[in-house]
């Protein structure tokens, strides 16, 4: 069997943690930030974990 190819666009967006969970960046920080409060923009800097409903789909894109 050949090896499974990693989806390169997903590899740039997601990282696996040591426990096997998947980290992602929060959405909404690239533009239209002038109308958002400074506190909400600060909160967008921290990453978060992918929901358990989406985790199985992303694991197929990132096999290794």
Backbone torsions as a table, in degrees:
resi	resn	phi	psi	omega
1	UNK	NA	135.4	175.4
2	UNK	-74.0	160.7	177.7
3	UNK	-72.5	153.2	178.8
4	UNK	-82.5	135.5	178.2
5	UNK	-77.8	140.4	173.7
6	UNK	-79.5	135.6	173.9
7	UNK	-72.3	114.9	-171.4
8	UNK	-70.9	-32.2	178.2
9	UNK	-68.6	-35.7	177.3
10	UNK	-71.8	-33.9	-179.6
11	UNK	-64.9	-29.3	178.8
12	UNK	-80.4	-20.4	-176.8
13	UNK	-97.7	-27.8	-173.0
14	UNK	-125.3	149.0	174.6
15	UNK	-133.0	143.7	177.8
16	UNK	-89.3	139.9	177.1
17	UNK	-86.8	175.2	179.8
18	UNK	-64.6	-30.3	-179.7
19	UNK	-87.6	0.9	176.5
20	UNK	96.6	-2.2	176.4
21	UNK	-78.0	168.8	-175.9
22	UNK	-117.5	126.9	178.7
23	UNK	-91.5	149.6	175.2
24	UNK	-145.0	162.4	174.6
25	UNK	-89.3	154.9	178.2
26	UNK	-80.2	148.8	-178.3
27	UNK	-86.3	158.7	170.8
28	UNK	95.3	22.3	-177.4
29	UNK	-112.3	-4.3	-173.2
30	UNK	-79.9	-45.5	179.6
31	UNK	-149.4	174.1	-171.4
32	UNK	61.6	36.0	-179.7
33	UNK	-92.0	-7.6	-179.5
34	UNK	-66.3	-30.3	-179.1
35	UNK	-88.6	-6.1	-179.5
36	UNK	-92.1	151.0	178.9
37	UNK	-71.7	152.8	179.5
38	UNK	-59.8	-35.9	-179.2
39	UNK	-65.0	-40.0	-179.7
40	UNK	-70.5	-34.4	176.9
41	UNK	-68.0	-37.7	176.4
42	UNK	-62.3	-40.8	-179.1
43	UNK	-68.6	-23.2	178.0
44	UNK	-74.8	-15.8	-179.9
45	UNK	-68.6	-37.0	-178.6
46	UNK	-71.6	142.0	174.8
47	UNK	-78.8	174.3	177.4
48	UNK	-147.1	176.2	-178.3
49	UNK	-97.0	150.2	177.3
50	UNK	-71.2	143.9	-179.3
51	UNK	-67.0	155.1	-177.2
52	UNK	-65.5	-25.5	178.5
53	UNK	-68.3	-33.8	-178.3
54	UNK	-92.8	-12.4	-172.2
55	UNK	-61.5	-39.6	-177.0
56	UNK	-67.1	-36.5	179.1
57	UNK	-67.4	-40.0	-178.4
58	UNK	-73.0	-32.5	177.1
59	UNK	-62.3	-29.7	176.4
60	UNK	-70.8	-31.2	178.7
61	UNK	-76.9	-26.9	-177.8
62	UNK	-118.7	76.7	-174.1
63	UNK	-72.7	-23.2	-174.0
64	UNK	-118.8	NA	NA
